[in-house]
Amino acid sequence: MCGPEPINCFPVLVNILSNSFLRLSNSTARFRVWSQLFYMGENSELKNYIFYGLFTYLLILAAGLPPLYAMSNVEDYKVRSTSC
């Protein structure tokens, strides 16, 4: 029922349980669940938004790491720690 990939089992289980609860409440509505890992449509605006958002995040991260490393080294120098 789930297929060879375990990623398909959870949506199938949710579909079975949801439809079972709906049948118990005498409802005619049904859930339809499908699993696609990613939306397959082409949307260049969304791709640009994601790319520039991640790029900005990485720039901020890259700008913040060297001072943190330098402060760690200064603190080590102040307490006169040595490496083995």
N, CA, C and O of each residue as an XYZ file, in Angstrom:
336
protein
N       0.816     -1.190      0.000
C       0.000      0.000      0.000
C       0.863      1.258      0.000
O       0.525      2.249     -0.648
N       1.972      1.216      0.726
C       2.822      2.401      0.825
C       3.823      2.503     -0.319
O       4.321      3.593     -0.601
N       4.119      1.420     -0.966
C       5.103      1.456     -2.033
C       6.487      1.185     -1.476
O       6.653      1.010     -0.269
N       7.478      1.151     -2.352
C       8.832      0.800     -1.904
C       9.530      1.912     -1.128
O      10.498      1.640     -0.419
N       9.065      3.164     -1.241
C       9.729      4.270     -0.565
C       8.975      4.616      0.712
O       7.760      4.810      0.676
N       9.673      4.696      1.837
C       8.978      4.990      3.096
C       8.423      6.408      3.167
O       7.569      6.688      4.008
N       8.892      7.311      2.298
C       8.397      8.681      2.333
C       6.927      8.746      1.916
O       6.233      9.711      2.236
N       6.455      7.727      1.206
C       5.063      7.714      0.769
C       4.114      7.166      1.834
O       2.901      7.334      1.712
N       4.631      6.526      2.861
C       3.770      5.871      3.848
C       2.996      6.870      4.706
O       1.818      6.647      4.984
N       3.621      7.951      5.128
C       2.933      8.889      6.009
C       1.732      9.550      5.343
O       0.664      9.584      5.955
N       1.847     10.081      4.116
C       0.648     10.647      3.488
C      -0.466      9.624      3.283
O      -1.645      9.956      3.409
N      -0.099      8.391      2.970
C      -1.119      7.346      2.794
C      -1.804      7.058      4.118
O      -3.025      6.909      4.163
N      -1.038      6.979      5.191
C      -1.603      6.744      6.515
C      -2.534      7.881      6.929
O      -3.613      7.631      7.467
N      -2.129      9.122      6.685
C      -2.973     10.277      7.003
C      -4.259     10.224      6.196
O      -5.330     10.526      6.723
N      -4.174      9.853      4.951
C      -5.356      9.759      4.101
C      -6.314      8.690      4.629
O      -7.518      8.931      4.716
N      -5.801      7.535      4.976
C      -6.654      6.446      5.476
C      -7.328      6.837      6.782
O      -8.533      6.646      6.945
N      -6.553      7.383      7.711
C      -7.124      7.775      9.003
C      -8.154      8.888      8.867
O      -9.220      8.830      9.481
N      -7.839      9.896      8.067
C      -8.759     11.019      7.898
C     -10.073     10.569      7.269
O     -11.149     10.959      7.721
N      -9.982      9.760      6.243
C     -11.201      9.270      5.600
C     -11.988      8.334      6.511
O     -13.217      8.306      6.455
N     -11.299      7.577      7.342
C     -11.999      6.702      8.300
C     -12.772      7.527      9.317
O     -13.920      7.211      9.630
N     -12.150      8.586      9.836
C     -12.853      9.449     10.792
C     -14.023     10.165     10.137
O     -15.056     10.376     10.773
N     -13.871     10.541      8.876
C     -14.990     11.178      8.178
C     -16.139     10.202      7.985
O     -17.303     10.581      8.121
N     -15.825      8.948      7.668
C     -16.890      7.945      7.504
C     -17.602      7.676      8.830
O     -18.813      7.456      8.853
N     -16.856      7.695      9.928
C     -17.464      7.472     11.236
C     -18.437      8.588     11.609
O     -19.414      8.360     12.323
N     -18.163      9.791     11.120
C     -19.055     10.911     11.421
C     -20.145     11.074     10.354
O     -20.819     12.103     10.315
N     -20.320     10.073      9.496
C     -21.350     10.059      8.444
C     -21.231     11.241      7.488
O     -22.238     11.811      7.069
N     -20.016     11.599      7.152
C     -19.783     12.684      6.217
C     -19.560     12.116      4.817
O     -19.052     11.007      4.657
N     -19.946     12.889      3.813
C     -19.726     12.455      2.434
C     -18.426     13.018      1.863
O     -18.011     12.637      0.769
N     -17.789     13.916      2.594
C     -16.535     14.505      2.127
C     -15.400     13.501      2.266
O     -15.447     12.615      3.118
N     -14.402     13.642      1.441
C     -13.227     12.774      1.492
C     -11.971     13.614      1.320
O     -11.975     14.647      0.650
N     -10.895     13.143      1.945
C      -9.588     13.762      1.763
C      -8.845     13.041      0.659
O      -8.966     11.827      0.492
N      -8.086     13.799     -0.081
C      -7.204     13.211     -1.082
C      -5.799     13.712     -0.780
O      -5.554     14.918     -0.775
N      -4.894     12.804     -0.533
C      -3.532     13.155     -0.147
C      -2.577     12.608     -1.188
O      -2.712     11.465     -1.624
N      -1.619     13.416     -1.583
C      -0.575     12.961     -2.488
C       0.740     13.518     -1.992
O       0.783     14.532     -1.297
N       1.795     12.850     -2.355
C       3.117     13.291     -1.894
C       3.986     13.629     -3.093
O       4.305     12.783     -3.930
N       4.350     14.885     -3.138
C       5.359     15.358     -4.078
C       6.375     16.103     -3.238
O       6.009     16.934     -2.407
N       7.630     15.816     -3.445
C       8.639     16.443     -2.617
C       8.711     17.942     -2.844
O       8.843     18.712     -1.892
N       8.626     18.356     -4.088
C       8.729     19.768     -4.412
C       7.701     20.125     -5.470
O       7.273     19.279     -6.255
N       7.320     21.371     -5.476
C       6.433     21.860     -6.516
C       7.203     21.893     -7.824
O       8.302     22.443     -7.883
N       6.645     21.319     -8.859
C       7.383     21.160    -10.109
C       7.206     22.312    -11.095
O       7.838     22.315    -12.151
N       6.379     23.267    -10.777
C       6.152     24.378    -11.688
C       7.351     25.303    -11.767
O       8.132     25.402    -10.820
N       7.494     25.966    -12.871
C       8.593     26.900    -13.058
C       8.153     28.288    -12.623
O       7.207     28.851    -13.175
N       8.838     28.832    -11.638
C       8.552     30.180    -11.177
C       9.889     30.858    -10.922
O      10.477     30.701     -9.852
N      10.365     31.609    -11.901
C      11.690     32.208    -11.790
C      11.737     33.276    -10.710
O      12.785     33.492    -10.101
N      10.613     33.950    -10.462
C      10.592     34.971     -9.412
C      10.816     34.331     -8.044
O      11.549     34.870     -7.215
N      10.189     33.191     -7.813
C      10.371     32.485     -6.548
C      11.808     31.976     -6.410
O      12.396     32.053     -5.331
N      12.363     31.463     -7.491
C      13.746     30.983     -7.449
C      14.705     32.120     -7.125
O      15.624     31.950     -6.324
N      14.495     33.285     -7.746
C      15.348     34.436     -7.454
C      15.200     34.877     -6.005
O      16.187     35.218     -5.354
N      13.972     34.873     -5.497
C      13.724     35.270     -4.116
C      14.450     34.334     -3.154
O      15.080     34.792     -2.202
N      14.365     33.046     -3.394
C      15.034     32.071     -2.526
C      16.546     32.207     -2.635
O      17.249     32.179     -1.625
N      17.052     32.354     -3.862
C      18.498     32.464     -4.061
C      19.057     33.692     -3.361
O      20.042     33.587     -2.630
N      18.451     34.846     -3.571
C      18.973     36.071     -2.966
C      18.758     36.092     -1.457
O      19.558     36.680     -0.728
N      17.696     35.463     -0.983
C      17.504     35.362      0.457
C      18.588     34.525      1.107
O      19.152     34.923      2.127
N      18.890     33.359      0.522
C      19.951     32.508      1.064
C      21.325     33.158      0.911
O      22.178     33.038      1.790
N      21.529     33.840     -0.202
C      22.804     34.518     -0.426
C      23.026     35.606      0.616
O      24.130     35.743      1.142
N      21.988     36.379      0.919
C      22.081     37.422      1.936
C      22.355     36.811      3.301
O      23.180     37.322      4.058
N      21.674     35.731      3.614
C      21.896     35.048      4.888
C      23.339     34.574      5.013
O      23.949     34.728      6.071
N      23.885     34.006      3.959
C      25.266     33.528      3.999
C      26.253     34.678      4.128
O      27.277     34.537      4.797
N      25.964     35.813      3.502
C      26.850     36.970      3.645
C      26.859     37.473      5.080
O      27.916     37.810      5.615
N      25.692     37.526      5.704
C      25.630     37.974      7.095
C      26.355     36.981      7.995
O      27.069     37.381      8.915
N      26.178     35.707      7.737
C      26.865     34.687      8.515
C      28.371     34.786      8.329
O      29.123     34.695      9.299
N      28.814     34.970      7.101
C      30.246     35.073      6.823
C      30.842     36.326      7.447
O      32.009     36.321      7.837
N      30.067     37.398      7.549
C      30.577     38.622      8.161
C      30.657     38.496      9.676
O      31.449     39.198     10.304
N      29.863     37.626     10.276
C      29.847     37.512     11.725
C      30.813     36.503     12.296
O      31.138     36.583     13.480
N      31.287     35.554     11.506
C      32.166     34.518     12.038
C      33.600     34.975     12.329
O      34.126     34.602     13.378
N      34.257     35.749     11.480
C      35.641     36.143     11.795
C      35.789     36.925     13.101
O      36.723     36.643     13.852
N      34.914     37.901     13.419
C      35.065     38.568     14.719
C      34.880     37.612     15.901
O      35.546     37.759     16.925
N      34.001     36.657     15.766
C      33.795     35.679     16.831
C      35.054     34.847     17.045
O      35.450     34.587     18.182
N      35.674     34.435     15.959
C      36.909     33.663     16.051
C      38.032     34.509     16.642
O      38.813     34.026     17.463
N      38.113     35.767     16.226
C      39.157     36.657     16.741
C      38.970     36.908     18.229
O      39.953     36.918     18.969
N      37.750     37.111     18.687
C      37.500     37.348     20.109
C      37.852     36.112     20.924
O      38.336     36.225     22.050
N      37.613     34.943     20.364
C      37.981     33.714     21.051
C      39.494     33.633     21.212
O      39.985     33.227     22.266
N      40.225     34.011     20.189
C      41.683     33.978     20.269
C      42.205     35.005     21.260
O      43.167     34.730     21.977
N      41.590     36.189     21.318
C      42.011     37.217     22.268
C      41.754     36.745     23.687
O      42.582     36.952     24.573
N      40.608     36.109     23.907
C      40.300     35.585     25.244
C      41.303     34.499     25.641
O      41.738     34.447     26.792
N      41.667     33.643     24.701
C      42.681     32.622     24.981
C      44.023     33.269     25.330
O      44.744     32.785     26.203
N      44.348     34.351     24.650
C      45.610     35.040     24.915
C      45.583     35.669     26.307
O      46.593     35.647     27.010
N      44.442     36.228     26.714
C      44.333     36.869     28.017
C      44.515     35.878     29.167
O      45.157     36.196     30.168
N      43.951     34.677     29.022
C      44.072     33.690     30.097
C      45.304     32.810     29.907
O      45.546     31.897     30.697
N      46.077     33.082     28.867
C      47.338     32.404     28.580
C      47.170     30.897     28.449
O      47.924     30.112     29.024
N      46.150     30.515     27.670
C      45.968     29.084     27.436
C      46.903     28.607     26.341
O      47.262     29.367     25.441
N      47.288     27.364     26.420
C      48.187     26.791     25.418
C      47.570     25.538     24.843
O      46.795     24.847     25.504
N      47.923     25.255     23.606
C      47.469     24.024     22.954
C      48.473     22.921     23.230
O      49.675     23.168     23.327
N      47.983     21.739     23.352
C      48.876     20.601     23.630
C      49.573     20.140     22.398
O      50.359     19.194     22.451
